[in-house]
Amino acid sequence: MKRYKIDYYKDIGKVLLIFINIYLFFNYVVNTQLSIIEILGLLSAFIILGYFVYKYFDFQRFIKNICFYLLVILPFIFNVFFFINFTFSGKEEVEKYKFDYTLTSSDTRSNPRKKVISTTIKLNTRKYDDYFFFKTFADYKKIEKNNIVTYTFSKGLFGLRVLKKYEFSKED
């Protein structure tokens, strides 16, 4: 096979890995409950892993491809860790919380000072204040009609707690 075709397929593989990283991050990493200590521990583990990758590969080859390793391969290994933790999680536990949402002003050309609902909720117990992704949702229409959120959590294979699903409902 000609060299340009090999390079072409390598580049397609790199782009594909970038999209896989983005998918894994937003579907699995953000749904994992991590404290600061756990984040520091994982960061340390991946720095050590990066050091072993550095030692394993030829130094000249590693320097040539350092961006690829740091921006694609290392995040891929990091994301796969969370994917495995999420996929092989154990027994589910359900938690229900009342929540509030706020109206915020939004300046737009068509309607200045239009009031819109924030997609970030505030739990009455303030339990998940440190976990932004557990309280932020894409569709505010589901939020505005409801006042109860039901979270379903599981303990992952590596001991990290994961948010499996959430539902909104209205208190009767």
C-alpha positions as CSV (number, residue, x, y, z in Angstrom):
1,M,0.0,0.0,0.0
2,K,1.3,3.5,-0.8
3,R,2.6,5.7,2.0
4,Y,-0.1,8.4,1.4
5,K,-2.9,5.9,1.8
6,I,-1.4,4.6,5.1
7,D,-1.1,8.2,6.4
8,Y,-4.7,8.8,5.3
9,Y,-6.0,5.9,7.2
10,K,-3.9,6.8,10.3
11,D,-5.4,10.3,10.2
12,I,-8.9,8.9,9.9
13,G,-8.2,6.7,12.9
14,K,-7.0,9.7,14.9
15,V,-10.1,11.7,14.1
16,L,-12.3,8.7,15.0
17,L,-10.5,8.3,18.3
18,I,-11.1,12.0,19.1
19,F,-14.9,11.6,18.5
20,I,-14.9,8.4,20.6
21,N,-13.1,10.4,23.4
22,I,-15.8,13.1,23.3
23,Y,-18.6,10.5,23.3
24,L,-17.1,8.6,26.2
25,F,-16.4,11.7,28.2
26,F,-19.9,13.2,28.0
27,N,-21.7,9.8,28.5
28,Y,-19.6,8.2,31.2
29,V,-17.0,10.5,32.8
30,V,-19.5,13.3,33.7
31,N,-21.9,10.7,35.2
32,T,-19.3,9.6,37.7
33,Q,-19.3,11.0,41.2
34,L,-15.8,12.1,42.0
35,S,-14.4,13.9,45.0
36,I,-11.3,16.1,44.9
37,I,-9.2,13.4,46.5
38,E,-10.4,10.8,44.0
39,I,-9.6,13.2,41.1
40,L,-6.1,13.8,42.4
41,G,-5.6,10.0,42.8
42,L,-6.7,9.3,39.3
43,L,-4.7,12.1,37.9
44,S,-1.6,10.7,39.7
45,A,-2.3,7.3,38.3
46,F,-2.5,8.6,34.7
47,I,0.6,10.7,35.1
48,I,2.4,7.5,36.2
49,L,0.9,5.7,33.2
50,G,2.1,8.5,30.9
51,Y,5.6,8.1,32.4
52,F,5.6,4.4,31.6
53,V,4.4,5.1,28.0
54,Y,7.3,7.5,27.8
55,K,9.8,4.9,29.0
56,Y,8.3,2.1,26.9
57,F,8.5,3.9,23.5
58,D,11.7,5.1,21.8
59,F,12.4,8.7,23.0
60,Q,12.7,10.2,19.5
61,R,9.5,8.5,18.3
62,F,7.7,9.6,21.5
63,I,8.7,13.3,21.0
64,K,7.6,13.1,17.4
65,N,4.1,11.9,18.4
66,I,3.8,13.5,21.9
67,C,0.7,15.5,20.9
68,F,-1.0,12.4,19.7
69,Y,-0.2,10.6,22.9
70,L,-1.1,13.4,25.2
71,L,-4.3,14.6,23.3
72,V,-5.7,11.3,22.0
73,I,-4.2,8.1,23.6
74,L,-4.0,9.2,27.2
75,P,-7.5,10.7,27.3
76,F,-8.8,7.5,25.5
77,I,-7.3,5.3,28.3
78,F,-8.8,7.7,30.9
79,N,-12.2,7.6,29.3
80,V,-12.2,3.8,28.8
81,F,-11.5,3.5,32.6
82,F,-14.7,5.4,33.3
83,F,-16.6,3.4,30.6
84,I,-15.6,0.1,32.2
85,N,-16.5,1.5,35.7
86,F,-20.0,2.6,34.4
87,T,-20.7,-0.5,32.3
88,F,-19.9,-3.0,35.0
89,S,-21.7,-1.3,37.8
90,G,-23.6,-3.1,40.5
91,K,-26.9,-2.8,42.3
92,E,-28.9,0.3,41.7
93,E,-30.1,2.7,44.4
94,V,-32.7,5.3,43.9
95,E,-32.7,8.8,45.5
96,K,-35.5,11.4,45.3
97,Y,-35.1,15.1,45.9
98,K,-37.2,18.2,45.7
99,F,-35.6,20.9,43.6
100,D,-36.0,24.5,42.6
101,Y,-35.0,26.3,39.5
102,T,-34.5,30.0,38.8
103,L,-35.6,32.3,36.0
104,T,-32.8,34.2,34.4
105,S,-32.7,37.1,32.0
106,S,-31.4,36.5,28.5
107,D,-30.6,39.3,26.1
108,T,-31.5,38.4,22.6
109,R,-32.0,40.6,19.6
110,S,-35.6,39.5,19.0
111,N,-36.7,39.7,22.7
112,P,-34.5,41.7,25.1
113,R,-34.8,40.8,28.7
114,K,-36.7,37.6,28.0
115,K,-37.0,35.4,31.1
116,V,-35.8,31.9,30.6
117,I,-35.4,29.0,33.0
118,S,-31.9,27.9,33.9
119,T,-31.1,24.3,33.1
120,T,-29.3,24.0,36.4
121,I,-31.5,22.9,39.4
122,K,-30.9,23.5,43.1
123,L,-31.7,20.6,45.3
124,N,-33.4,21.5,48.5
125,T,-31.0,19.3,50.5
126,R,-27.9,20.8,48.7
127,K,-26.5,17.2,48.6
128,Y,-24.9,17.4,45.1
129,D,-23.8,21.0,45.1
130,D,-20.2,19.9,44.3
131,Y,-21.3,17.9,41.3
132,F,-22.3,20.3,38.5
133,F,-23.2,17.6,35.9
134,F,-25.7,16.0,38.3
135,K,-27.7,19.2,38.5
136,T,-27.4,20.5,34.9
137,F,-29.7,19.3,32.2
138,A,-30.2,20.1,28.5
139,D,-34.0,20.3,28.3
140,Y,-35.4,23.0,30.6
141,K,-39.0,22.2,29.5
142,K,-38.9,19.0,31.6
143,I,-37.6,21.0,34.6
144,E,-40.3,23.8,34.5
145,K,-43.2,21.4,34.8
146,N,-41.8,19.3,37.7
147,N,-40.3,19.7,41.1
148,I,-38.9,16.3,42.0
149,V,-35.8,14.6,40.5
150,T,-35.2,10.9,40.9
151,Y,-31.6,9.8,40.5
152,T,-30.6,6.2,40.0
153,F,-27.0,5.5,41.2
154,S,-24.8,2.4,41.1
155,K,-21.4,1.6,42.4
156,G,-19.0,1.0,39.6
157,L,-16.6,-1.9,39.1
158,F,-13.7,0.3,40.4
159,G,-15.7,1.6,43.3
160,L,-16.7,4.9,41.8
161,R,-20.4,5.8,42.1
162,V,-22.1,6.5,38.8
163,L,-25.4,8.2,37.8
164,K,-27.2,5.7,35.7
165,K,-30.4,7.7,35.0
166,Y,-32.6,10.5,36.2
167,E,-36.3,11.3,35.9
168,F,-38.4,14.3,36.7
169,S,-41.8,14.2,38.3
170,K,-44.3,16.5,39.9
171,E,-45.3,16.2,43.5
172,D,-49.0,15.7,43.9
